[in-house]
Amino acid sequence: MARAATGAPSTLCEAFQATVALHQEAVALRTWDGEVQVTWREYAQRAARIAAGLEALGVTRGETVALMLKNRPEFHLCDTAALHLGATPFSIYNTSAPEQITHLFTNAANRVVICERQFLDRVLAAREGTSVERVVCIDGQSIRRSPPSVRFRCSSSKAARASSTSKSARVRSRPRMC
């Protein structure tokens, strides 16, 4: 793990891994009502399995992955998984119309979208004419199909993150690895 001269993690992925190492059994994610709680250890394990699933779908370093999820633990699991692959995850506003989503898909040139069932119709309508090849619906389906022995791959280069808040949300910077 490359570290800055201060000894502190130099990337978001390194900071994540350091936090996991220090606080394995502490709660990292929880639903607003506390019904679902995920420890840092579970967070790392689940994100690694999701990263392996994304890799099996063909997501590689430098690509973009669209996320259309509410604020729920799965959002953070998928976001972290994509970052650890060296991909750039970006969020789609839950209120976006199909035309707006098409614009984002076109600008980002993403091949994979992860969404909830409630957004599936809009995502499917928006993908026509874009580079989207795979849509993963997290409700009732799992992208965690790989063995738990999968490890994150991190290097010292910084990962960029796209934002869909701008009208010109074209992804210009592609990370080599997180």
C-alpha positions in Angstrom: 0.0 0.0 0.0 1.6 3.3 -1.1 1.3 6.0 1.5 1.9 9.8 1.5 5.1 11.1 3.1 3.0 11.6 6.3 2.3 7.8 6.5 -1.4 8.5 5.9 -3.3 6.7 3.2 -2.9 8.5 -0.1 -6.1 7.2 -1.8 -9.7 6.8 -0.8 -9.3 3.0 -1.2 -6.2 2.9 1.1 -8.1 5.0 3.7 -11.0 2.5 3.5 -8.7 -0.5 4.0 -7.0 1.2 6.9 -10.3 1.9 8.6 -11.4 -1.7 8.1 -8.2 -2.9 9.7 -8.6 -0.6 12.7 -12.4 -0.9 13.3 -13.4 -4.3 11.9 -16.4 -4.9 14.3 -17.6 -1.3 14.5 -20.7 -0.4 12.6 -19.9 1.2 9.3 -23.3 1.4 7.6 -26.8 1.3 8.9 -30.3 2.0 7.6 -32.0 5.0 9.0 -34.1 2.8 11.4 -31.1 0.7 12.5 -32.8 -2.5 11.2 -29.8 -3.2 9.0 -26.2 -2.7 10.3 -23.0 -3.6 8.5 -19.7 -3.7 10.3 -16.5 -2.5 8.6 -15.4 -6.1 8.2 -18.7 -7.1 6.5 -18.5 -3.9 4.4 -15.1 -4.9 3.1 -16.1 -8.5 2.5 -19.3 -7.6 0.7 -17.7 -4.9 -1.4 -15.0 -7.4 -2.5 -17.6 -9.9 -3.6 -19.5 -7.1 -5.5 -16.2 -6.0 -7.1 -15.6 -9.6 -8.3 -19.2 -9.6 -9.7 -18.6 -6.4 -11.5 -15.3 -7.7 -12.8 -17.1 -10.8 -14.1 -19.5 -8.4 -15.9 -16.5 -6.9 -17.7 -15.9 -3.8 -15.6 -12.3 -2.9 -15.8 -10.0 -0.2 -14.5 -10.8 3.2 -15.9 -14.4 2.5 -16.8 -17.5 4.2 -15.4 -20.4 2.5 -13.5 -23.8 4.1 -13.0 -25.6 3.8 -9.7 -29.3 4.6 -9.4 -30.0 3.7 -5.8 -31.5 5.4 -2.8 -29.5 6.1 0.3 -29.1 2.6 1.5 -26.2 0.4 2.5 -26.1 -1.3 -1.0 -25.3 2.1 -2.6 -22.1 2.4 -0.5 -21.2 -1.3 -1.1 -21.5 -0.9 -4.9 -19.8 2.5 -4.9 -16.8 1.1 -2.9 -16.6 -2.0 -5.0 -16.4 0.0 -8.2 -13.7 2.3 -6.7 -11.6 -0.7 -5.7 -11.7 -2.0 -9.2 -10.3 1.3 -10.4 -13.7 2.2 -12.0 -15.4 5.6 -11.5 -18.9 5.2 -10.0 -21.4 8.0 -10.6 -24.9 8.6 -9.1 -28.0 9.2 -11.1 -30.6 11.3 -9.3 -33.6 9.2 -8.4 -35.9 11.8 -9.9 -34.2 11.9 -13.3 -36.3 11.4 -16.3 -35.2 8.8 -18.9 -34.0 11.6 -21.3 -31.8 13.0 -18.5 -30.5 9.5 -17.7 -29.7 8.9 -21.4 -27.7 12.1 -21.4 -25.7 10.9 -18.4 -25.1 7.4 -20.0 -24.0 9.0 -23.2 -21.5 11.3 -21.5 -20.1 8.7 -19.1 -20.0 5.9 -21.7 -20.8 3.4 -18.9 -21.5 -0.2 -19.9 -22.9 -1.2 -16.5 -25.8 0.2 -14.4 -26.7 -0.9 -10.9 -30.2 0.1 -9.8 -33.2 -0.7 -7.7 -36.3 -2.4 -9.2 -38.3 0.9 -8.7 -35.9 2.6 -11.2 -35.6 -0.3 -13.6 -38.2 1.0 -16.2 -36.5 4.4 -16.5 -33.0 2.8 -16.7 -34.1 0.4 -19.4 -35.8 3.2 -21.4 -32.7 5.4 -21.1 -30.2 2.8 -22.2 -31.3 2.7 -25.9 -28.6 4.1 -28.1 -26.0 4.2 -25.3 -23.1 2.0 -24.4 -25.0 0.3 -21.6 -24.8 -3.4 -21.9 -25.7 -4.7 -18.4 -28.2 -3.6 -15.9 -27.9 -5.1 -12.4 -31.1 -4.8 -10.3 -30.2 -5.3 -6.7 -33.7 -6.1 -5.5 -34.0 -9.9 -5.3 -30.8 -10.5 -7.3 -27.3 -10.8 -6.1 -24.1 -9.6 -7.7 -22.1 -11.4 -4.9 -21.4 -14.7 -6.7 -17.6 -14.9 -6.4 -15.6 -16.7 -3.7 -14.9 -14.8 -0.5 -11.1 -15.0 -1.2 -11.3 -12.1 -3.6 -8.9 -9.3 -2.5 -9.0 -5.6 -3.4 -6.3 -4.3 -5.7 -5.0 -0.9 -4.8 -2.1 1.1 -6.0 -0.9 4.6 -5.3 -2.7 6.4 -8.1 -5.6 8.6 -7.2 -9.2 7.6 -8.2 -11.4 10.3 -9.8 -15.1 10.4 -9.2 -17.7 11.7 -11.6 -20.6 13.8 -10.5 -23.9 13.9 -12.2 -24.8 17.4 -10.7 -23.4 19.3 -13.7 -25.1 19.7 -17.1 -21.7 18.7 -18.6 -21.1 15.7 -16.5 -18.7 14.1 -19.0 -16.1 12.0 -17.3 -12.7 13.4 -18.3 -10.4 11.8 -15.7 -10.2 8.0 -15.6 -8.4 6.4 -12.7 -5.7 3.7 -13.4 -6.3 2.1 -10.0 -7.6 3.3 -6.7 
